[in-house]
């Protein structure tokens, strides 16, 4: 019998960090044929190619070549391109991750082709439906056959939305798998020494969300607040391509003490984060990584889909006006919430599905199996 074929769909840099552990867990299994599908949102070396090599990911088996554009353009073109792939050689399972536009687009194409769909990081909710990512999460979850959650809060969100519990399985946060596997390399990396800063004597900043960088007045206010902090604490600022474009378009200059860096590799970035005094971000994954490492985090958003990091006390929400106070606020340290073994639970879930549909005639019709809670 042919191996069970699984498409691992990635679009943006954070997706690669989430599919990598599942690739590691499946690539040497005789029963499984994992294929990496790259939609094309991040395609240059700093944002994609270098990360793939660093995480020991293969060259994508399938490239859709869809660059990021407007919401409708990105989603529509990705649906069209991936539908052609599914029509020519459908896999047994498609795994989508996260909440970017390509996640939703691949989910729509998969659902309409009648191929089983799994959503990794299902159930995350910020409660802010003005965020495109929030709508992508909700719609993808309601399309998926298998919903793999990070924690009990995500599971509760799905149940509250009326999703069948038989479709839900708690796996843990797979971004922590990547962090734990790469931890020796992160610990060995010179990190702050490369940039002339002292461990514990600097902060790290990441900004890329449209709500923070697209409106010039909002971006200017954030830069002013960051500049005030940088007068006392040097801040390293790896620039996302979107943010770099907005700075060029608006003519806004970075204040003294806020040091622009190019996009960093995974190990270099985590080596800086793990020895920082504070991380200021609008990223979802960084909130979990800092919480796991016990590094104080300030999230420049009014809501977060990672509320447990706020409840635990390692993360605080802020805007430009409250940023300085949030940076100075004391933090609690706590035991990590995730064990770094989500990939093994996910591989086992896929294996159960493969066994359940081992008869080729049943592959399209068999129900998705689930372990008892």
Buried (B, 14 or more C-beta within 10 A) or exposed (E): EEEBBBBBBBBBBBBBBBBBBBBBBBBEBEEBBBBBBBBBBBBEEBBBBBBBEBBEBEEBEBBBEBEBBEEEEBBBBBBEBBBEBBEEEBBBBBBBBBBBBBBBBBBBBBBEBEBBBBBBBBBBBBEBEEBBBBBBBBBBBBBBBBBBBBBEBBBEBBEEEEBEEEBBBBBBBBBBBBBBBBBEBBEEBEBBEEBEBEEEEBBBBBBBBEBBBBEBEBBEBBBEBBBBBBEEBBBBBBBBBBBBEBBEEBEBEBBEBBBEBEBBBBBBBBBBBBBBBBBBBBBBBBBBBBBBBBBBBBBBBBBBBBBBBBEBBBBBBBBBEBBBEBBEBEBEEBEBBBEBBBBBBBBBBBBBBBEBBEEEEEBEEBEBBBEEE
